[in-house]
C-alpha cells in the first residue's frame, strides 16, 4: 500500500480554493471476508438535528453529534438509529446511496444525485491535505461546497496514519509526527464547524487493525501513542485507546455538527477479537459503523499474473449472488450484523467497488468485473435488515472501474433504486 499512498500524495498538488475538487482515489484499501487484506480509507462528517425514534414518557429532546442513547426520557431503540441518523443528516429515512473519489463534473455530467459525497484527507507534514489549497485546510470547504452542489452530505475519510506507509505505526510515538497529526485533526474539525451543516467523518481505515495486531490481549491501552500532549486531550492516556477517545472528544467539542464512525478492520487473523477491540476503543460511542467490502474490483485480483496494484493472496474474490457458495453476500451481511448488534450503531458501507458483473473472470484497467453495485442496489432491504443506513461506492485505486468506465451501470442501478427505495425502520 505504500506505493499507492505515495502516488496519492504526488498526484495532489496545491489547487486554488475556487478550482474543482481533485479526486483522491487510490489512497486506501479495504477489508475482505475471503482473504487477509490491507489498506482502507474512510470519511467523517458533521450534523445537527433532532433524534427520532421510540420514546418513553412524554418528554422529548434533541441530541447533537451523537448516534445513540437519549436526552431527557427520549430513547432511540437500535432498530430506529439508522432513521434517526438519516434525519439528522437532513436526508430521507431510506437507505442512502453515496459516491466517493469522483470528480464533481463527472457526477454532474451523468445527472447522478448521491446522498453522500466522500473524499480522503491524507498525509501529515509537507504535502498533507491542509497544504492542497490556500488558506490552509480550505480543501475541507471545497469538498463541502461540492457536496452542496450535489445535494449530498460531505464525508471525509481521515487517512493520516498511513503517512509513513500502510501499516507503519512508527509515528505513534514520534513527537513531530503526532503534533502534526493532531494539528490536522483540529483544523479538520474547525473547518467542519465553519461549514455549519451535517458532515460525516470516517476515522483511519485499517489503522485499528494494525494496532490490534501489536497489542497485548487485543487491548488498545497496551499500544503506546502520544495523546495528552495535545491540548485538546490532556485528560486522555498516551495509548491507542486514548487516541480513539481523543478523536471523538475533539469532534464533540469542536464540531458538534460532525458525525463520526470507526471502521473495523476485516482482517481474517483478527476476527475472533475484533469486536472486543472495537469496544475497548470506544467505537460504540461514535455515531455509525464503517463497513468495508473490498477496496478493489474482484476481477483485478483474478488476473493472472496479478498486476502490481492488485497483488494479494487469497481466492474467491467474486461473491456468489445466489448465496450458496462462499464468499457470498449473505455471509457478509451476517458479519455486518454482528458489528451492528455488538456496537449498537447503524452501519454505513464505504468504498464499495464499482465493477460491472461478468461471467468472464478478470478484466483490464478500468474494466475489472465486480457485482456489488448490482447486488447492493437491488437488495438494499437486506442491508437495512442488518442495521444498514447506506452504502458509499468508490474506487480504491485509479485503475479500478469508475463511473466513467462502467457503461452507466451506477447511474442505472442507483436511479432504479431511488424509484423504489428501501425504507429505514
C-alpha positions in Angstrom: 0.0 0.0 0.0 3.0 2.4 0.4 3.2 2.8 -3.4 -0.5 3.8 -3.5 -0.1 6.3 -0.7 3.0 7.9 -2.4 1.1 8.0 -5.7 -1.8 9.7 -4.0 0.3 12.3 -2.4 2.2 13.0 -5.6 -0.9 13.5 -7.6 -2.4 16.1 -5.3 -0.7 19.4 -6.0 -1.9 22.6 -4.3 -5.0 23.9 -6.1 -6.8 27.2 -5.7 -9.9 27.2 -3.5 -12.0 28.2 -6.5 -10.9 25.2 -8.5 -12.8 21.9 -8.9 -12.4 19.2 -6.3 -9.4 17.0 -7.1 -10.1 13.3 -6.8 -8.1 11.3 -4.2 -8.7 7.8 -5.3 -6.1 5.1 -5.0 -5.1 6.0 -1.5 -6.6 3.2 0.5 -7.8 -0.3 0.7 -10.4 -2.3 2.4 -11.5 -5.4 4.1 -12.4 -8.8 2.8 -14.0 -11.9 4.2 -12.2 -14.1 1.7 -8.6 -13.2 2.4 -6.5 -11.0 4.7 -6.3 -7.5 3.2 -4.6 -4.2 3.9 -5.4 -0.6 3.3 -8.6 1.4 3.6 -10.0 4.8 3.7 -13.0 6.5 5.3 -14.8 9.8 5.7 -16.1 11.8 8.5 -18.7 14.5 8.8 -20.9 16.6 10.9 -24.5 17.2 11.6 -27.1 18.5 14.0 -30.7 17.6 14.4 -33.5 16.1 16.4 -33.3 12.5 17.5 -36.4 10.5 16.5 -37.5 7.0 17.5 -39.3 5.1 20.1 -40.0 7.3 23.2 -40.8 6.7 26.7 -42.7 9.2 28.9 -43.8 12.5 27.5 -40.5 14.4 27.3 -38.8 14.9 24.0 -35.3 16.3 23.3 -32.5 16.7 20.9 -29.0 15.3 20.6 -26.1 16.8 18.9 -23.2 14.8 17.5 -24.2 11.5 19.0 -25.7 8.5 17.4 -27.1 6.7 20.4 -28.7 6.9 23.8 -31.1 9.6 24.9 -31.8 13.1 26.0 -34.3 13.5 28.9 -36.6 10.5 28.6 -36.3 10.2 24.8 -34.8 6.8 23.9 -33.8 5.8 20.4 -34.0 2.0 20.0 -31.4 0.2 18.0 -33.7 -0.5 15.1 -34.5 3.2 14.9 -31.0 4.6 15.0 -30.4 4.4 11.2 -33.5 6.5 10.6 -32.6 8.9 13.4 -29.2 9.5 11.9 -30.5 9.9 8.4 -32.9 12.6 9.7 -30.0 14.4 11.5 -28.1 14.4 8.2 -31.1 16.1 6.6 -31.9 13.1 4.4 -35.0 11.0 3.8 -35.4 8.0 6.1 -34.5 5.5 3.4 -31.3 3.5 2.7 -28.8 6.2 1.4 -26.5 5.9 -1.6 -23.2 7.7 -1.9 -20.2 8.2 -4.1 -16.6 8.9 -3.3 -13.3 9.7 -5.0 -15.1 11.0 -8.1 -14.9 14.5 -9.6 -17.9 16.8 -9.3 -18.1 17.4 -13.0 -18.2 13.6 -13.8 -21.0 13.1 -11.4 -23.0 16.1 -12.7 -22.5 15.1 -16.3 -24.4 11.9 -15.7 -27.1 13.5 -13.6 -26.3 11.3 -10.6 -27.7 12.5 -7.3 -25.8 10.9 -4.4 -26.9 11.3 -0.8 -23.2 11.3 0.4 -20.1 12.7 -1.2 -16.8 11.2 0.2 -13.2 12.3 -0.2 -9.9 11.4 1.5 -7.9 13.6 3.8 -4.3 12.2 3.7 -0.9 13.0 5.0 0.9 14.7 7.9 3.5 17.4 7.3 4.8 18.5 3.9 2.3 17.7 1.2 -0.5 16.8 3.5 -4.1 17.8 2.8 -4.0 21.2 4.6 -1.4 22.3 2.0 -3.5 21.4 -1.0 -5.3 24.8 -1.0 -5.0 28.3 0.4 -5.7 29.2 3.1 -4.6 26.1 5.0 -7.3 23.5 5.2 -9.6 25.0 2.5 -9.9 21.6 0.9 -12.5 20.7 3.5 -14.6 23.6 2.4 -14.2 22.8 -1.3 -15.4 19.2 -0.7 -18.3 20.5 1.4 -19.3 23.1 -1.3 -19.2 20.4 -4.0 -21.3 18.2 -1.8 -23.8 21.0 -1.5 -23.9 21.3 -5.3 -24.9 17.7 -5.5 -27.4 17.9 -2.7 -25.2 15.5 -0.7 -23.8 15.3 2.8 -20.0 15.7 2.7 -18.0 12.8 4.1 -14.3 12.9 5.0 -12.1 9.8 5.3 -9.3 10.7 7.6 -6.3 8.6 6.4 -3.4 10.3 8.1 -1.9 7.3 10.0 -0.7 5.8 6.7 1.6 8.7 6.0 4.7 6.6 6.8 3.4 3.7 4.8 0.5 1.4 5.1 0.7 -0.4 8.5 3.8 1.6 9.6 3.0 2.7 13.2 6.3 4.4 14.0 4.6 7.8 14.0 2.6 7.0 17.1 5.5 7.8 19.5 7.1 10.4 17.3 6.6 13.9 18.8 6.9 15.8 15.5 4.5 13.4 13.7 1.9 13.4 16.4 1.9 17.1 16.7 1.3 17.4 13.0 -1.4 14.7 13.2 -3.3 16.5 16.0 -2.9 19.9 14.4 -4.5 18.5 11.2 -7.4 16.8 13.1 -8.1 20.1 14.9 -8.1 22.0 11.6 -10.4 19.5 10.0 -13.0 19.8 12.8 -12.6 23.6 12.8 -13.4 23.7 9.1 -16.3 21.3 9.5 -17.7 23.6 12.3 -17.4 26.6 10.0 -19.3 24.6 7.3 -22.2 24.6 9.8 -24.2 21.7 8.3 -24.1 17.9 8.8 -21.0 16.1 7.7 -19.6 12.6 8.2 -16.0 11.5 9.3 -14.5 8.1 8.8 -11.6 7.5 11.2 -8.5 5.9 9.9 -9.4 2.8 7.9 -7.3 -0.3 8.7 -5.2 1.6 11.3 -7.1 0.0 14.1 -6.4 -3.5 12.8 -2.7 -2.8 12.6 -2.7 -1.6 16.2 -4.7 -4.6 17.3 -2.0 -6.9 15.8 0.7 -5.4 18.0 -1.4 -5.0 21.1 -1.3 -7.3 24.2 -4.5 -9.3 24.6 -6.3 -7.2 22.0 -6.2 -4.2 24.3 -5.6 -0.8 22.7 -4.4 0.5 26.1 -1.3 -1.6 25.7 -0.2 0.3 22.5 1.7 3.5 23.2 0.8 6.7 21.4 1.3 10.4 22.1 -2.0 11.8 23.0 -2.1 14.1 26.1 0.5 16.5 24.7 -2.4 17.5 22.5 -4.0 20.4 24.5 -7.5 19.2 23.4 -6.9 15.9 25.1 -4.7 16.4 28.1 -7.1 14.2 30.1 -6.5 11.1 27.8 -3.9 8.4 28.3 -0.9 8.0 26.0 -2.2 4.9 24.2 -4.2 4.0 21.1 -7.2 3.8 23.5 -6.6 7.4 24.4 -6.1 8.3 20.7 -9.5 6.9 19.7 -11.1 8.7 22.6 -9.3 11.9 21.7 -10.7 11.8 18.2 -14.2 11.6 19.5 -13.6 14.2 22.2 -12.3 16.7 19.7 -15.3 16.0 17.4 -17.8 16.7 20.1 -16.0 19.8 21.5 -15.0 21.5 18.2 -17.6 20.4 15.6 -20.8 19.1 17.2 -22.3 19.0 13.6 -19.8 16.2 12.8 -21.0 12.6 12.9 -18.1 10.1 13.2 -17.5 6.4 12.7 -14.9 3.8 13.1 -14.1 1.1 10.5 -13.5 -2.4 12.0 -10.5 -4.0 10.2 -11.8 -7.1 8.5 -8.5 -9.0 8.7 -9.1 -12.7 9.0 -6.5 -13.1 11.7 -8.3 -10.6 13.9 -11.9 -11.8 13.6 -12.1 -13.6 16.9 -11.2 -10.5 19.0 -12.1 -7.6 16.6 -15.4 -6.8 18.4 -13.9 -6.6 21.9 -11.1 -4.5 20.5 -13.6 -2.0 18.9 -15.4 -1.8 22.2 -12.2 -1.1 24.1 -11.5 1.7 21.6 -14.9 3.2 22.5 -16.2 2.8 18.9 -19.7 2.2 20.4 -19.7 5.8 21.5 -19.4 7.0 17.9 -22.4 7.7 15.5 -22.1 4.9 13.0 -20.0 1.9 11.9 -17.9 2.0 8.7 -18.3 -1.4 7.0 -15.9 -2.4 4.2 -16.3 -4.9 1.4 -13.1 -4.9 -0.8 -11.1 -1.9 -1.8 -10.7 -3.0 -5.5 -12.8 -4.8 -8.1 -12.8 -8.5 -7.7 -11.6 -9.0 -11.2 -8.4 -7.1 -10.6 -7.3 -9.8 -8.1 -8.4 -12.5 -10.6 -5.9 -11.5 -13.3 -3.0 -13.9 -13.9 -0.4 -12.9 -13.1 -1.8 -10.3 -10.7 -1.0 -6.7 -11.6 1.1 -4.7 -9.1 -1.8 -2.7 -7.8 -3.9 -5.8 -7.2 -1.3 -8.1 -5.7 -2.8 -10.0 -2.8 -3.0 -13.6 -1.6 -6.3 -15.4 -1.4 -9.1 -16.7 -3.6 -12.8 -16.2 -4.1 -12.9 -12.5 -4.8 -16.2 -12.5 -6.8 -19.1 -13.0 -4.4 -21.8 -15.6 -5.1 -25.1 -13.7 -5.7 -27.1 -17.0 -5.1 -25.6 -17.1 -1.6 -24.9 -20.8 -1.9 -21.1 -20.9 -2.1 -18.6 -18.8 -0.2 -17.8 -15.9 -0.3 -21.3 -14.5 -0.7 -23.4 -11.6 0.3 -25.5 -13.3 2.9 -22.4 -14.2 4.9 -21.0 -10.7 4.6 -24.3 -9.2 5.8 -24.2 -11.6 8.7 -20.8 -10.2 9.7 -22.1 -6.7 9.4 -25.0 -7.6 11.7 -22.6 -8.8 14.4 -21.0 -5.3 14.5 -24.4 -3.7 14.4 -25.6 -5.6 17.4 -22.2 -5.5 19.2 -21.6 -1.8 18.8 -25.3 -0.8 18.8 -24.9 1.6 15.9 -26.1 1.8 12.3 -23.9 0.5 9.5 -22.6 2.6 6.6 -20.8 0.6 3.8 -17.9 2.5 2.4 -15.5 2.4 -0.6 -17.6 -0.3 -2.3 -16.2 -1.1 -5.7 -18.0 -0.1 -8.9 -17.1 -3.1 -11.2 -19.6 -4.5 -13.7 -20.8 -8.1 -13.4 -19.4 -10.5 -15.9 -19.1 -14.3 -16.4 -15.6 -13.7 -17.6 -13.1 -13.6 -14.8 -10.6 -10.7 -14.5 -10.8 -7.8 -16.8 -8.5 -4.9 -17.6 -7.7 -1.4 -16.3 -10.9 0.5 -15.7 -12.9 -2.6 -16.8 -12.5 -5.1 -14.0 -15.6 -7.1 -13.0 -17.5 -7.0 -9.8 -21.1 -7.4 -8.7 -21.5 -5.4 -5.6 -23.2 -2.4 -7.2 -25.8 -4.7 -8.8 -26.5 -6.7 -5.6 -26.4 -3.9 -3.1 -28.8 -1.7 -5.1 -31.2 -4.5 -5.8 -31.1 -5.9 -2.3 -31.0 -2.8 -0.1 -33.7 -4.2 2.1 -31.3 -7.0 3.2 -28.8 -4.3 4.2 -31.4 -2.4 6.1 -32.3 -5.6 8.0 -28.8 -5.8 9.4 -28.7 -2.2 10.5 -27.7 -0.5 7.3 -28.1 3.2 6.8 -26.5 3.4 3.4 -23.6 2.5 1.1 -20.9 4.7 -0.4 -19.4 3.4 -3.7 -15.9 4.4 -4.9 -12.7 3.3 -6.4 -9.9 2.3 -4.1 -7.2 2.6 -6.7 -7.1 4.6 -10.0 -7.1 1.6 -12.3 -10.4 0.3 -11.0 -13.8 0.6 -12.6 -15.3 4.0 -12.1 -18.5 5.8 -13.1 -16.6 6.9 -16.2 -15.9 3.4 -17.3 -18.8 1.3 -16.0 -21.0 1.9 -19.1 -23.6 3.8 -17.0 -24.1 0.9 -14.5 -24.1 3.0 -11.4 -26.4 5.7 -12.9 -28.9 3.0 -14.0 -28.9 1.0 -10.7 -29.0 4.0 -8.5 -31.8 5.6 -10.4 -33.8 2.4 -10.4 -33.2 2.0 -6.6 -34.3 5.6 -5.9 -37.5 5.0 -7.8 -38.4 2.2 -5.2 -36.1 2.9 -2.2 -35.8 0.7 0.9 -37.3 2.5 3.9 -35.4 2.6 7.2 -37.5 1.3 10.1 
